[in-house]
């Protein structure tokens, strides 16, 4: 049985949870709080938009903070 065939038939594929790296559970958008961005590691200032993401990653459930563009970059590389 090929790998792709096994993935298509797995419980994860049927549940829509095929992503091996991360799964976003919730996203909140707010004014920057000064927290360090999980992607670029720079502070998210009050003059910018902060994306707060609840994500299931290898280490477990985490709350991650991103600049708007950093969150989009992170999502594009998270799969």
SEMIPA-910386 format. One line per field, with one value per atom (N, C-alpha, C): residue number from 1; atom name; x, y, z. Coordinates in pm, 1 decimal, padded with zeros to 6 digits, m for minus. Layout:
// SEMIPA-910386
lumti NUM_...
gugu CA_...
x X_...
y Y_...
z Z_...
This chain:
// SEMIPA-910386
lumti 1_1_1_2_2_2_3_3_3_4_4_4_5_5_5_6_6_6_7_7_7_8_8_8_9_9_9_10_10_10_11_11_11_12_12_12_13_13_13_14_14_14_15_15_15_16_16_16_17_17_17_18_18_18_19_19_19_20_20_20_21_21_21_22_22_22_23_23_23_24_24_24_25_25_25_26_26_26_27_27_27_28_28_28_29_29_29_30_30_30_31_31_31_32_32_32_33_33_33_34_34_34_35_35_35_36_36_36_37_37_37_38_38_38_39_39_39_40_40_40_41_41_41_42_42_42_43_43_43_44_44_44_45_45_45_46_46_46_47_47_47_48_48_48_49_49_49_50_50_50_51_51_51_52_52_52_53_53_53_54_54_54_55_55_55_56_56_56_57_57_57_58_58_58_59_59_59_60_60_60_61_61_61_62_62_62_63_63_63_64_64_64_65_65_65_66_66_66_67_67_67_68_68_68_69_69_69_70_70_70_71_71_71_72_72_72_73_73_73_74_74_74_75_75_75_76_76_76_77_77_77_78_78_78_79_79_79
gugu N_CA_C_N_CA_C_N_CA_C_N_CA_C_N_CA_C_N_CA_C_N_CA_C_N_CA_C_N_CA_C_N_CA_C_N_CA_C_N_CA_C_N_CA_C_N_CA_C_N_CA_C_N_CA_C_N_CA_C_N_CA_C_N_CA_C_N_CA_C_N_CA_C_N_CA_C_N_CA_C_N_CA_C_N_CA_C_N_CA_C_N_CA_C_N_CA_C_N_CA_C_N_CA_C_N_CA_C_N_CA_C_N_CA_C_N_CA_C_N_CA_C_N_CA_C_N_CA_C_N_CA_C_N_CA_C_N_CA_C_N_CA_C_N_CA_C_N_CA_C_N_CA_C_N_CA_C_N_CA_C_N_CA_C_N_CA_C_N_CA_C_N_CA_C_N_CA_C_N_CA_C_N_CA_C_N_CA_C_N_CA_C_N_CA_C_N_CA_C_N_CA_C_N_CA_C_N_CA_C_N_CA_C_N_CA_C_N_CA_C_N_CA_C_N_CA_C_N_CA_C_N_CA_C_N_CA_C_N_CA_C_N_CA_C_N_CA_C_N_CA_C_N_CA_C_N_CA_C_N_CA_C_N_CA_C_N_CA_C_N_CA_C_N_CA_C
x 00085.5_00000.0_00089.9_00065.8_00149.0_00118.8_00214.8_00199.2_00079.6_00063.6_m00048.1_m00182.4_m00189.2_m00312.5_m00343.9_m00242.0_m00261.4_m00310.8_m00252.4_m00293.2_m00438.7_m00476.0_m00613.5_m00714.2_m00675.8_m00767.9_m00759.2_m00666.1_m00645.7_m00756.4_m00765.5_m00861.5_m00832.6_m00703.8_m00668.6_m00720.4_m00709.3_m00757.7_m00908.6_m00978.9_m01124.9_m01167.3_m01087.5_m01124.4_m01074.0_m00994.7_m00941.1_m00817.7_m00751.2_m00635.2_m00508.8_m00482.5_m00368.9_m00239.4_m00245.2_m00127.2_m00039.5_00084.7_00174.3_00244.0_00237.9_00316.6_00233.2_00120.4_00043.1_m00104.0_m00185.8_m00329.2_m00377.6_m00428.9_m00479.5_m00618.3_m00636.1_m00764.5_m00845.5_m00777.4_m00847.3_m00753.1_m00810.6_m00733.7_m00805.8_m00731.6_m00786.2_m00698.8_m00761.5_m00689.7_m00713.1_m00604.1_m00615.4_m00500.9_m00502.8_m00394.3_m00271.6_m00153.9_m00030.0_m00010.9_00041.7_00056.3_00202.0_00295.0_00436.2_00499.3_00418.6_00466.6_00559.3_00653.8_00745.7_00673.2_00695.7_00638.2_00704.1_00623.3_00673.6_00747.4_00731.6_00795.6_00924.3_00917.6_01035.7_01106.5_01044.7_01101.2_01119.8_01049.5_01050.8_00923.0_00924.5_00803.5_00690.0_00568.4_00449.3_00395.7_00430.5_00396.6_00250.3_00208.7_00068.8_00022.3_00116.6_00080.5_00051.7_00066.4_00044.0_m00065.6_m00106.2_m00208.0_m00138.1_m00189.7_m00135.8_m00234.6_m00184.2_m00265.3_m00225.3_m00321.0_m00297.4_m00360.8_m00279.0_m00321.7_m00310.6_m00418.9_m00413.9_m00384.5_m00271.1_m00230.8_m00183.7_m00215.1_m00164.2_m00039.4_00075.3_00203.7_00267.5_00386.2_00452.8_00462.9_00487.2_00504.4_00371.9_00259.3_00128.0_00055.1_m00047.6_m00126.2_m00045.5_m00033.4_00041.2_m00037.9_m00019.1_m00072.7_00044.6_00034.0_00140.1_00095.4_00187.8_00158.5_00238.6_00173.3_00237.4_00200.6_00292.4_00252.2_00160.7_00078.5_m00015.0_00058.5_00160.5_00231.9_00308.0_00361.6_00435.1_00342.2_00219.1_00123.2_00094.2_00080.9_00056.4_00177.8_00298.4_00420.0_00431.0_00401.6_00406.5_00308.0_00185.2_00085.2_00130.1_00195.7_00238.0_00350.6_00424.3_00532.8_00499.7_00383.1_00348.8_00300.6_00279.2_00223.0_00320.4
y m00117.6_00000.0_00123.6_00215.9_00336.9_00428.8_00516.2_00609.1_00700.5_00756.7_00848.7_00777.0_00652.0_00576.7_00553.7_00519.0_00499.1_00627.6_00743.4_00871.4_00901.8_00877.9_00905.2_00821.0_00703.3_00614.3_00625.1_00704.9_00712.1_00790.4_00772.6_00848.4_00997.6_01034.0_01175.5_01237.1_01167.6_01220.2_01238.9_01142.1_01153.4_01268.5_01299.7_01407.0_01542.8_01546.9_01673.4_01718.2_01629.7_01665.2_01599.3_01614.3_01549.9_01623.8_01751.1_01832.7_01770.9_01741.9_01676.0_01772.4_01902.5_01994.8_02076.1_02127.4_02215.7_02215.7_02249.9_02264.0_02385.4_02486.2_02607.6_02578.0_02606.2_02582.9_02710.3_02824.4_02953.1_03065.1_03174.8_03292.5_03416.7_03502.2_03628.9_03741.3_03850.3_03966.4_04082.3_04150.7_04261.3_04359.5_04465.8_04562.5_04498.2_04528.3_04470.7_04492.5_04390.9_04395.4_04407.4_04413.9_04419.0_04281.7_04175.7_04038.2_04009.1_03917.9_03878.8_03793.8_03824.7_03747.8_03610.3_03506.5_03369.1_03339.5_03425.0_03401.6_03481.6_03612.3_03697.4_03736.2_03708.3_03732.0_03879.3_03967.2_04110.0_04143.0_04248.3_04285.2_04326.8_04296.7_04337.8_04462.6_04578.1_04706.8_04742.5_04837.3_04880.8_04945.9_04989.3_05053.3_04951.1_04821.3_04716.3_04620.8_04533.4_04432.6_04305.4_04243.9_04117.7_04005.4_03894.6_03774.4_03677.1_03639.5_03542.5_03411.1_03306.5_03178.8_03068.7_02994.9_02871.6_02761.4_02692.6_02591.5_02465.6_02353.2_02224.8_02199.0_02197.7_02173.8_02050.7_02011.0_01892.2_01897.4_02015.2_02029.9_02032.4_02027.9_02031.8_02160.9_02192.3_02313.0_02435.0_02532.6_02655.3_02776.6_02887.9_03016.5_03091.8_03123.1_03189.9_03330.4_03424.4_03563.6_03600.1_03666.7_03701.6_03843.1_03906.4_04021.1_03963.2_04045.6_03997.0_03923.8_03986.2_03923.4_03799.0_03801.2_03684.6_03564.7_03589.5_03479.8_03416.0_03498.1_03443.6_03365.2_03415.3_03343.6_03211.7_03213.0_03092.9_02988.1_03031.6_02937.8_02875.7_02954.7_02903.8_02800.9_02800.5_02705.8_02598.5_02604.5_02514.8_02377.0_02355.3_02228.6_02124.6
z 00000.0_00000.0_00000.0_m00088.8_m00095.8_00022.6_00053.8_00166.7_00147.0_00026.6_00004.4_00019.3_m00023.3_m00009.2_00138.5_00218.1_00361.5_00428.4_00392.4_00450.5_00415.2_00292.1_00249.6_00328.1_00372.1_00441.1_00592.6_00644.0_00788.5_00858.0_00988.6_01068.9_01060.7_01055.9_01047.2_00918.6_00807.7_00680.7_00684.0_00741.6_00748.5_00839.2_00940.9_01033.0_00986.4_00874.9_00826.2_00902.2_00976.7_01058.0_01004.2_00875.9_00813.1_00843.6_00872.6_00896.6_01004.8_00973.8_01067.4_01162.3_01137.6_01218.2_01314.5_01271.7_01358.5_01319.4_01415.4_01388.5_01466.5_01396.2_01460.2_01515.5_01644.4_01710.1_01724.4_01740.6_01755.6_01715.0_01669.4_01630.8_01682.1_01752.7_01801.3_01747.5_01707.5_01655.2_01750.3_01786.3_01881.0_01859.9_01935.4_01934.7_01998.0_01941.8_01992.1_02140.7_02208.7_02354.4_02399.2_02302.4_02337.4_02350.9_02334.3_02341.6_02224.1_02243.9_02136.9_02033.4_01906.4_01796.1_01789.9_01776.7_01771.8_01641.9_01541.6_01411.7_01395.9_01419.4_01396.7_01526.6_01640.2_01773.9_01807.9_01737.9_01770.6_01847.5_01930.5_02005.6_01911.7_01952.4_01876.6_01944.4_01889.9_01951.0_01941.7_02025.4_02031.9_01901.4_01817.9_01691.2_01581.0_01610.9_01511.5_01558.0_01467.6_01496.3_01542.3_01646.9_01699.3_01672.5_01619.2_01601.4_01710.8_01793.2_01900.0_01856.3_01847.7_01791.0_01896.4_01916.4_01995.5_01895.1_01911.5_01814.4_01883.8_01823.1_01867.4_01784.4_01850.1_01784.7_01848.4_01800.0_01854.8_02007.0_02062.0_02206.9_02282.9_02212.0_02275.7_02242.9_02319.5_02297.3_02340.4_02251.0_02279.7_02233.1_02303.1_02260.5_02199.9_02071.4_01997.8_01958.6_01959.3_01924.2_01801.0_01705.2_01579.1_01534.7_01458.2_01376.1_01268.0_01207.3_01104.7_00993.2_00936.4_00825.1_00871.2_00991.3_01043.1_01060.9_01102.9_01118.0_00983.0_00879.0_00745.1_00695.1_00721.3_00682.0_00757.8_00887.6_00969.9_00917.1_00885.4_00832.7_00701.2_00617.1_00485.9_00497.4_00608.7_00627.1_00730.6_00791.9_00901.7_00856.3_00729.2_00686.2_00647.0
